[in-house]
């Protein structure tokens, strides 16, 4: 396998994988959105350009039949002290045999291991059976199964409004503590033995702190009732409507946690997220959770969320 960018992706392999590349769009299940624009933003457009961005590698199998699209993650690398990568996807033709794909996936792990210690993960749509089988046969482990929900804002069934406010930057450490304490053993970080509980807690704490500080989230909602301690939060990321694409634009639930002093507040915070999206004229709210998270399912059922798609998180390391 070429241990450097091969100069770009093979257009024929990108075309062969177009149907699965569309599944990388976070809204591929919204039928009113044109597939062409979603492909350009998240699928074939990304794959065709891959290798031109900072930290991107197109790694070609020794026999030339497949390519791996690997993204180096500098922030994660610094935080964990280990080179960390995200595998965007694999490219291969329609006639690729399971044996050749398994060999290519095994070769990819060996190439990364030859560099020294590393951690790599990939989020793979459930429909991409060939890639899932190739990676697992090649030594990647299943870490998490995710359900991707969406709520058409105009059709939501909302309870009476709850009193919420935006978290203040000076509350960042407290919000981080909530995220670390209200842990979910099935989330990607706690389910992966490579992290361990201490590192997984630390990462979620830092992630929540950064959201509260405004580093990547557009809003963090917390309860605002007299006498009620803040023991829950919900971080939101907004995507503006795409010019010329009616019905586009969304709010996404990025991270949420509810401690024992705020029982029942997950439903309230998500409901207020839907109200906020309505006020911003964003037509849908997106939320991803683990396939084990029954509490979130109940919230989705009450508010009018629908299941859009399923994906799996795989990882390997040395």
ABEGO torsion letter per residue (X at the ends): XBABBAGEBBAAAAAAAAAAAAAABAAAABAABBAAAAAAAABAAAAAABGABBGBBBBBBAAGABBBBBBBBAAAAAAAGBBBBBBABBBBBAABBAAAAAAAAAAAAAAAAAAEBBBBBBBBBAABAAAAAAAAAAGBBBABBBBBBBBBAAABBBBBBBBBBBBBAAAAAAAAAAAAABBBAABAAAABAAAEAAAAAAAAAAAAAAAAAGAABABBBBBBBBGBBBABBBBBBBBBBBBGBBGBEBBBBABBBBBAAABGAAAAAAAAAAAAAAAAGBABBBBBBBAABAAAAAAAAAAGBBBABBBBBBBBBX
